Amino acid sequence: MRSKKSRRSRGRSSVVAVGELQNISAQLDRIEDHLSDIQAAATKSGAVAGAVAGSLSGALVATGIAVIQSKLGLF
């Protein structure tokens, strides 16, 4: 049969464990909030980088076509 003393000590440790689990849960919630902020910023940065790369590529192709046309006398 179990003694009352062992039940009390388990009760205190389980209260401490529940408190620690709540702290961990709160930390994970904060991390999730930060990750969603980081994801939004990364998406925006990626869109800007894609737009810049597309613009530069388009300008390079247009310049190449203009050079070819001028060499062939079509311009």
Summary of the structure (lengths in Angstrom):
residues: 75
radius of gyration: 31.9
end to end distance: 101.3
largest distance: 104.0
contacts: 142
relative contact order: 0.05
helix: 92%
strand: 0%
